[in-house]
Amino acid sequence: MVRPYAVKGRKRKKREENYDREDEEQSAEDETESAPHEEKETEDAHELSGIPIQPYEPKSQTGAVFILEKASLEVAKVGKTYQLLNSDDHANFLKRNNRNPADYRPDIAHQAILAILDSPLNKAGKLRALYVKTEKGVLFEVKPHVRIPRTYKRFSGIMLQLLQKLSITAVGKREKLLRVMKNPVTQYLPIDSRKIGFSFSSVKLVDIQDYVAAVNDDVNFVFVVGAMAHGKIDNEYVDDFISISGYPLSAAGCISRICGGLERKWKIL
Ligand SMILES: C[S@@+](CC[C@H](N)C(=O)[O-])C[C@H]1O[C@@H](n2cnc3c(N)ncnc32)[C@H](O)[C@@H]1O
């Protein structure tokens, strides 16, 4: 079940709606904080309580962009309701529709997004942007200062809302925290950036710490990581395609290594 949407201006309520202690502390701040900037769009922006905004240092000049490719985030009508398809809850439905349940793994994107947003790299203001492209080609942006729900159930509720309504806005504010965008993602990337694709199958095996350390300080990084269970990312728009371990990693594990390399380079403790 998806949680009902918040009505604009309604007070955030109830302890059980927050998903961790930090959220409770932050929600008090949210109620008094004014929106950093107002967007003049009038489309059906969608408000969601429980997505507070975390303390965030302003962006410095160069930083990192992450793109999660081929994320398994697909909505379908199952019985009478629309749901985010996953291999645990929808195996029979998927088999009946000649789909392979093993391909339906929204948890991979969930863990990957959390790994990026939770990183000290992000907390230090060095994450410039996070884009997610679904297996079906839907591109959306996740603002670096958003707190994404930690439990899968609530994450799937938010993804369902996003993919149906095309944006999610913080309660009492007009900033879109998540929003569907027009393809291709390349139009949003910094011009002076190095685009790096990741795959276990790449023949170029590198130590990610040495790799990022060797890049000039005035260059932005764009990291393209797969958020799917099988297959590999397309390398159409990447400048380099690397492997960072002799072992296949989870998307979240791969991201942790990338963030660790940058944190070392930029001396973020
Ligand atoms: C769950 S894996 C996808 C599995 C897929 N068989 C593969 O290795 O590409 C998620 C993503 O993590 C990244 N990844 C996993 N292992 C890696 C490695 N050893 N080096 C670089 N990237 C890796 C890739 O971007 C991959 O698409």
The ligand as a Gaussian input file, in Angstrom:
#p B3LYP/6-31G(d) Opt

LIG

0 1
 C       24.670000      -5.919000      -9.933000
 S       25.911000      -5.328000     -10.985000
 C       25.265000      -5.750000     -12.539000
 C       25.666000      -7.122000     -12.902000
 C       26.257000      -7.265000     -14.297000
 N       26.415000      -8.659000     -14.540000
 C       27.581000      -6.535000     -14.453000
 O       28.591000      -6.948000     -13.852000
 O       27.649000      -5.512000     -15.130000
 C       25.666000      -3.631000     -10.925000
 C       26.706000      -2.731000     -11.508000
 O       27.823000      -2.624000     -10.664000
 C       28.958000      -2.300000     -11.448000
 N       29.983000      -3.309000     -11.170000
 C       29.836000      -4.507000     -10.595000
 N       31.020000      -5.130000     -10.474000
 C       31.948000      -4.287000     -10.983000
 C       33.354000      -4.345000     -11.124000
 N       34.072000      -5.384000     -10.712000
 N       33.974000      -3.271000     -11.690000
 C       33.276000      -2.195000     -12.110000
 N       31.943000      -2.095000     -11.976000
 C       31.291000      -3.125000     -11.420000
 C       28.532000      -2.290000     -12.900000
 O       28.257000      -0.960000     -13.310000
 C       27.277000      -3.116000     -12.854000
 O       26.415000      -2.793000     -13.921000

